[in-house]
Amino acid sequence: MLLKELFILAVTCISTSAWGQASGDETALRDLPQAFSKAWAAHDGVELARIVSEDVAFVNVGAIWLQGRADFEKYHSRILQGRFKKSTNVPLATDVRFLRSDLALVRWSWRIDGETDSAGTSLPPRHGLMTFVAEKRAGQWLVVAGQNTNAGPARPEAADLKAPIAVPRNP
């Protein structure tokens, strides 16, 4: 009987430890959109680039494919001092899906306010969906790939479909 109780105790301890790690990892992954938005609000491309890996592949809403942290930082520094210099990017909802213990998809809906066009005219708020592929490297979750997508108008073909997170529709 003692052997059975020790086995149950060992399994419980291992399960609790693994759950604690997964729970901490999920929290860290859910914090990525918050870190992105905090750096965006500070209009700091250097800080924004801290969440991405050296070899990141990131496609923005304009289909500009940024290769590597240096280009990610350069591009975002430019836009955050230009047409987005008074903007905020707010995460609305986040979904995390582990692909492996060290690899996950992080999808999050967002709202941008304060954007201007090239002439400095204010643009209306817009919404979208960001997808990150995050990998745990040396104990830190980093974005290794990203895809940002603007929300368009509602589509009747999708009226009865339910997504894991809501993305407000732009007109």
Buried (B, 14 or more C-beta within 10 A) or exposed (E): EEEEEEEEEEEEEEEEEEEEEEEEBBEBBBBBBBBBBBBBBEBBBEBBBBBBBEEBBBBBBEEEEBEBBEBBBEBBBEBBEEBBEEBBBBBBBBBBEBEEEEEBBBBBBBBBBBBBEEEEEEEEBBBBBBBBBBBBEEEEBBBBBBBBBBBEEEEEEEEEEEEEEEBBEBE
